[in-house]
Amino acid sequence: MTHLSLLTILIILCALLGLSNSFAEDYTRWKLPQGAIARFGKGSIRELVYFPDGTRLAVKSSIGIWIYDAHTGKEVELLTRDELLAGDAWDVNALAFSPDGRTLAVTSDKNIRLLDSHTRTQIGVLAGHTGGVYSVAFSPTGETLASGSSDTTIRLWDAHTNKLLRTFTGHTGNVKSLAYSPNGKMLASIGGKDANTIYLWDLQTGALRQTITEHPETIYSIAYAPDSLTLASGGQDSKIRLWDVRTGRLLKTLVGHTGIVFSLAYSIDGATLASGGLDNTIRLWDVHTGKPLKTLSGHRNYVRSIKYSPDGKTLASGSHDRTIRFWEAHTGELLRTITGHTTYISSVTYSPDGKTLAAGSAKGKIRLWNIQTGELLKTLIGTDHIGAMAYSPDGETLAAGDSEIYLWDVQTGELLRTLTGHKEGLSFLAYFPDGEILVSSSRDNTIRLWDASTGKLLRTFTERLPKKPSISLSPDGYTLAAATDENVIRLWDTRTGKVKTPLIGHAHSVNSVAFSPNRSVLASAGSDAKIRLWNVATGELLLTFPERLRRISSIAFSPDGQTIASGSWMEVYILDITTGTHTAIRTGHTRVVNCVAFSPDGRTLASGSNDSTVLLWKVPGEVLPDNR
């Protein structure tokens, strides 16, 4: 996503708050951080877990846990990271429900927290691992809890007293998955440097009963059959293997997937095995014959997690396309789809009239949406990846692409022309104010100016640009600013192609540059955690703001040019240009803040993050002490 496109979408999102109450659904205002007024996006999908009674589905995302009604797909609740982890700075790594549904176990870093699933209050903390805990599972009776960690150990806990019962050692790295046998006697584990090995542990004696090493490549998923006699495993070689857990003998190999098998689940009667893979499909297998029964298609990206409902009638799947789908387990019929978990959108931009949103994906499709009604207006098929997009000032043409730039007629969807010349993917696209020139930058270390009407290449800038340069076009289109590899900011006169006075002063890489509304000042920020203001005409350093705690990834000017917002790791800072101080802080994102933008009236600030959400904030905010 380009800086210009993301800034545009964030500004429009802010403005939309006053345009349409129907635009924002209720969940966009759930559990907001202090000072925020809305959240767009639910975060990415990490894992699915049914409540034991089957009425709800818990979805682990990049911002917390979403609870859905399993029958309607309606949002029921959002449990934020702060609620679940009592302010812990780490994410939720894994979660599991006790069989009676009363306890929810969530992990972060080295600790396992036990929560009352009804009141959400913490009822216990299991501490002892010396590395991050990335897998957790309750025994079938709920008496014990197993946890796997990057410290290479598996620990067995008394789920009622929270006491450590036993420690299993033998892995050579992170224990990434655990599975209890349904009879509660055995525990299977995978992970570590020996990622193609399955360990089978005797829970009563602590002995390592079996080690299965016949997998040729990394194993990603394991599942016990209901009879506790067979274990299924899926891995990188796209095959599923069924093992006799008593002898470690290979029983069957199921062949059909064309990529990694990420998830496995047995039906209640054990006759069917469901698998989800890199080939975007869910496959149902006859366990007795090893033959495929059905292939469930519809996901547009790999299937990360699949779960049978407790009654066995429904299969839920979570995909990297950020949708959750419910299937009728017997027929394979698609019952419903949950959306809102944001997929990897490589570039987004709004039309100049603010009525249409264009979203480009890593799969090369551009979808045009009516922002008032949510209607999908049309889909444009581009290249394998959409790296950047830009509307022409009159809103009639959309430019987008990767190494090739496509120009479409927005009304008809007709491809008008293709601009070729870049050798690698785009990182920036913008039209000049008059719409006659299009500027593009690429990971091939070049910036190019094109005649938007004819597609003719007008000029190429090649001076030591990084793979993903930070670029800003002045409001009048006369100056182009770009950060270069040697931490210098170059200014080009777009009319002559000549380099103006270079801006020198950053100690480390420059991550973001932005012109002030009056085009006379350029702000820059980067890995040295400082923001600098420059006189564009003379190259003079005007002001350096106090250093922050972490690298700064994004900056933006307010419409009146008196305030700057900056994004960092999980934080947004408000800076006053007049005093040269930080005046407010906004916290609430769970990943780095990629972009910030003020609303046109300057009263609202939007921030976009790697946590796949946009947060809208009130401006100004509370005073931030100078001592941070």
BARO-148339 format. One record per residue (C-alpha): residue in one letter; y, z, x. Coordinates in steps of 0.001 Angstrom, whole numbers, plus 500000, padded with zeros to 6 digits. Example, Ala and Ser with C-alpha at 12.3 -4.5 7.8 and 13.67 -1.06 7.14 Angstrom:
# BARO-148339
a495500507800512300;s498940507140513670;
***
This chain:
# BARO-148339
m500000500000500000;t503386499109501364;h506267501562501633;l508509499414499426;s505914498939496708;l504973502610496576;l508605503682496546;t509195501322493641;i506318502633491572;l507298506243492186;i510904505636491153;i509801503905487962;l507293506638487163;c510072509171487371;a512259507120485044;l509402506718482583;l509445510401481753;g512480509810479599;l511291506497478121;s508056507186476341;n506259510345475328;s503128508276474757;f502956507239478398;a501823510632479661;e498698512187478158;d498452515938477853;y496342516376480982;t499164514983483124;r500911518336482648;w497921520628483226;k497987523213486021;l501026521757487740;p502356523326490949;q505658525163490688;g508566522777490270;a506424519814489175;i506814518227485752;a503894515756485681;r500859514527487603;f499595510944487496;g495984510449488526;k493031512841488540;g492038512437492167;s488899510812493538;i485366511587492307;r483163513558494707;e480308514978492611;l479050515408489031;v477381518553487677;y476309519143484076;f476849522562482550;p473373524006481893;d473811523710478109;g474659520014478460;t477884520192476452;r480245519666479395;l480373517827482669;a482094519184485785;v483562516583488123;k484546517622491631;s487637515684492636;s490137515690495480;i492466518054493545;g489962520458491980;i487307520341489253;w487798518466485985;i485782519618482976;y484898516984480352;d483285517138476932;a479969515418477670;h479742513944474172;t483256512548473788;g484409512152477403;k487600514045476551;e489312516173479183;v488714519868478485;e490109521686481514;l491289521325485098;l490378523993487625;t492707523607490583;r491814524309494177;d494094527353494233;e492326528831491196;l488871528184492585;l489509529226496151;a492109531958495743;g494738530104497731;d492361528980500484;a493813526022502359;w490476524189502293;d489065521884499623;v486084522489497397;n483179521152499458;a480343521764497005;l479662523367493639;a476689524505491587;f476061526285488269;s473526529058487857;p470728528123485403;d472157530430482712;g475600528830483098;r477347532137483730;t478146531659487405;l479850528835489258;a479451528704493022;v482098526796494977;t482358526420498727;s485283525965501085;d485221526106504824;k482888529006505734;n482813530915502432;i480986530646499114;r482850532010496111;l481077533053492930;l483143532691489758;d482514533773486190;s482247530347484525;h483859531635481316;t486769533683482626;r487126531808485965;t487519535163487729;q485979535702491132;i482897537946491035;g481750537670494622;v482173536087498044;l479268535170500312;a480434535225503913;g478507534756507119;h478390531069507967;t480306530185511121;g480957526586510039;g481955524743506887;v479569525064503924;y478852521591502548;s475848522134500284;v474885524841497814;a472140525224495189;f470826527908492813;s467103528522492515;p465490527523489171;t465500531172488053;g469009531858489329;e467799534740491472;t468761533189494789;l471367530815496145;a470863528517499146;s473734527235501299;g473820524677504085;s476493524589506755;s477865522662509699;d476759525655511805;t473255524036511447;t471840526919509401;i470617527345505841;r471165530770504312;l469369532280501350;w471346534815499295;d470509537251496511;a472634535836493701;h473037539248492033;t473748541527494987;n475320538863497259;k473123540065500135;l471815537675502771;l468023537436502416;r467053534928505067;t468436532404507554;f466660529118508245;t467257527412511587;g466067524077512898;h468689521517511939;t470768519983514719;g473987519509512749;n475648519733509333;v473184520487506511;k474525518069503925;s472041518344501034;l469639520921499576;a467045520732496788;y464923523548495342;s461466522667494105;p461304523254490317;n458714526024490824;g461129527809493169;k458701528015496083;m460105525361498414;l463482524145499622;a464143520654500977;s467067519888503275;i468576516926505118;g471463516434507531;g472491516937511100;k472010514695514068;d468399514230512921;a469718512582509771;n466498510643509185;t464426513839508898;i463484515873505820;y462796519601506281;l460599521470503778;w460919525267503885;d458702527979502410;l461152530295500649;q458901533349500678;t457942533306504349;g460877531377505788;a458458529079507592;l459116525383508095;r456215523930506090;q456719520214506691;t458932517884508694;i459031514302507433;t460297511934510093;e459136508486508911;h462551507422507586;p463834504742509977;e467514505439509260;t469886508046507812;i468813509788504580;y471566510261501981;s469746511726498963;i466698513792498029;a465238514943494693;y462153516941493701;a459908515719490905;p459494518182487997;d455904518950489083;s457171520147492523;l454517517996494203;t456593514932495025;l459921514492496770;a461998511316496545;s464378510270499312;g466885507443499593;g468695506217502632;q470574503686504620;d467804501074504644;s468173500676500827;k464613501846500151;i463437504846498126;r460378506742499352;l458142509134497443;w456427511836499511;d453564514280498937;v455275517564499861;r451953519296500618;t450879516824503294;g454076514929504089;r452224511694503284;l454175508665502054;l452999507837498513;k455176504869497506;t458152502844498617;l460507501520495928;v462318498342496885;g465208496771494965;h468560498138496057;t470524495988498480;g472472498806500131;i472478502538500837;v470902504749498165;f473424507567497658;s471954509507494727;l468594510229493066;a467601512053489859;y464266512530488077;s463960512424484306;i462793515626482631;d459230514348482153;g459107513079485739;a458061509604484677;t461344507931485616;l463467508089488738;a467118507036488609;s468915505857491733;g472502504898492514;g473544502795495448;l475983500846497521;d475183497706495506;n477165499181492557;t474024499537490417;i471925502285488860;r468230501518488844;l465505503140486766;w462002503182488255;d458532503826486878;v457365506599489196;h453661505935488620;t453718502225489388;g456798502077491608;k458112499140489610;p461732498803488398;l462310499386484705;k466017498620484257;t469164497927486236;l472369499403484842;s475406497362485856;g479080497856485182;h480443499925488044;r482726497907490298;n482000499942493418;y479187502013494835;v477556504716492706;r478098508048494406;s476433510521492049;i474023510398489095;k472776513238486901;y470492513495483855;s471800515675481043;p469769518866480474;d468122517348477379;g467261514194479330;k468842511859476785;t471896510842478810;l472510509753482377;a475961510304483896;s477178508339486908;g480214508699489127;s481378505762491204;h483771504909493996;d485517502744491372;r486722506155490114;t485059505869486708;i482451508146485146;r479982506422482851;f477502507834480363;w474327505838479689;e471577506221477101;a468732507266479394;h465958505345477609;t467646502060476768;g470285501943479510;e473035501340476944;l476541502230478138;l477794504954475801;r481274505740477127;t483486505517480200;i485916508084481572;t488875506673483482;g491904508174485157;h490263509134488426;t492259506897490679;t490452504227492632;y491531502946496009;i494573500890495073;s495794499071498137;s499174498071496698;v501194498745493550;t504532497425492346;y506552497266489129;s508288494257487652;p512104494338487941;d512452495056484212;g510110498053484576;k507787496851481795;t504783495759483847;l502745497428486554;a500827495297489057;a497945497003490849;g496000495383493688;s492594496632494763;a490377496509497808;k488143494129495838;g490874491475495726;k491846491739492051;i495364492265490745;r495706493702487262;l498948493491485302;w499439496352482838;n501955496959480059;i503284500398480973;q504363501244477411;t501029500491475698;g498554500613478589;e497368497102477620;l495800494978480362;l497879491795480248;k495962489673482760;t493865489812485906;l494666487680488933;i491869487000491402;g493028486956495003;t491326487430498346;d488806490084499380;h491545492667499781;i495106493074498471;g497156494615501255;a500667494314499810;m502540493019496755;a506120492290495685;y507819490940492566;s510577488377492923;p513978489759491788;d513821487707488552;g510347489075487788;e508846485605487333;t506748485497490524;l504348487959492084;a503556487753495793;a500388489427497040;g497510489034499418;d495933490005502683;s496018487593505617;e497034484892503135;i499956485409500749;y499544484152497187;l502442483472494818;w501597483614491118;d503520482726487996;v503471486086486216;q503632484641482688;t500863482054483009;g498783483521485830;e498978480149487601;l498720480205491394;l501907478495492566;r501324478350496315;t499584479987499260;l501360481003502454;t499158480892505543;g499851481960509094;h499049485652509418;k495827486352511283;e495173489810509836;g495894491834506696;l499360492499505296;s501111495847505565;f504469494954503946;l505980492414501521;a509510492235500121;y511845489678498611;f515409489372499797;p517990490317497135;d518609486673496188;g514872485996495849;e515015482987498171;i513284484573501164;l510086486596501383;v509444488889504343;s505935489951505349;s504412492040508094;s500810492090509197;r498341493905511390;d498516490821513631;n501720492381515076;t504101489880513490;i506854489900510889;r507437486584509150;l510207485215506960;w509236482571504391;d511131480235502096;a509948481591498749;s510431478250496983;t508653475948499421;g506396478341501338;k507840477130504630;l507745479593507539;l511332480235508607;r511036482741511437;t508521485011513212;f509263488317514964;t506627489386517490;e508129492093519684;r505452494723520376;l504794495746516805;p502039498280516056;k499099497407513818;k500760499007510794;p504488498980511463;s506881501003509343;i509456498538508036;s512569498723505869;l514818495932504621;s518496496803504211;p519890496623500640;d521855493470501497;g518871491826503209;y520758491242506459;t518930493785508631;l515277494500509135;a514221497770510790;a510762498248512269;a509147500926514408;t507511499545517558;d504651500681519775;e506879502369522348;n508441504698519729;v511562502529519622;i513083501246516373;r514124497598516502;l516820496173514258;w516782492451513597;d519570490350512136;t517551488408509569;r520067485542509596;t519944484880513353;g516674486513514381;k518466488374517147;v517593491975518027;k520418494434517543;t520858497703519416;p517461499464519685;l517263503024518409;i515730505288521057;g515072509004520751;h511721509761519111;a509236511476521410;h506194510200519510;s505270507432517079;v507683506618514243;n505871506689510903;s508638505883508425;v512086504296508341;a514501503989505403;f517977502530504929;s520639504549503127;p522011503012499896;n525216501988501682;r523060500320504435;s525118501914507246;v522629504678508083;l518941504474508931;a516656507485508685;s513485507674510787;a510664510175511038;g507357510486512791;s504728512400514676;d507282514542516512;a507931516280513145;k511659515451513242;i513920513275511098;r516745511417512771;l519760509638511276;w521192506590513063;n524372504550512811;v523005501058512120;a526043499280513557;t526282501159516866;g522788502617517343;e524322506089517732;l522141509084516871;l524091510894514168;l521896513859513316;t518495515376514052;f517034517671511425;p515182520829512491;e511556520256513451;r508914520881510792;l505407522226511304;r503585518899511014;r504102515192511489;i506260513479508884;s504666510531507151;s507333509334504699;i511060509575503957;a513447508416501230;f517162508613500456;s518534509893497168;p520623507338495188;d523890508953496294;g522785508945499928;q523438512671500376;t519846513906500314;i516614512939502055;a513097513791500926;s510259513772503424;g506503513928502993;s504131515690505357;w500686517278505159;m500485518540501538;e504233519259501521;v507499517630500449;y510813518753501962;i514322518214500610;l517057517826503238;d520832517976502869;i522611515403505028;t525948517235504906;t524606520479506380;g521690519016508319;t519267521609506919;h516091521741504856;t517002523105501445;a513770523025499407;i510015522714499714;r507450521370497259;t503754522162497687;g500855521084495523;h499221518018497053;t495854518461498754;r496249515639501272;v498980514016503324;v502026512846501332;n502249509113501984;c505460508362500124;v508410510001498389;a511072508537496120;f513988509757494024;s514502508690490434;p517547506440489813;d519605509413488599;g518507511536491579;r517336514411489391;t513611513833489847;l511516513328492959;a508124511669493037;s505543512034495783;g502391510006496362;s499489511352498371;n496088510595499851;d494727512971497216;s495083509953494875;t497796511520492709;v501514511223492147;l503486514414491455;l506905514387489813;w509247517213490820;k512512518723489644;v515484518278491981;p517115520311493436;g514582522997494190;e514536526531495439;v516152527349498777;l513831527114501775;p514563529697504477;d515452528258507865;n512630530192509530;r510097528166507503;
***
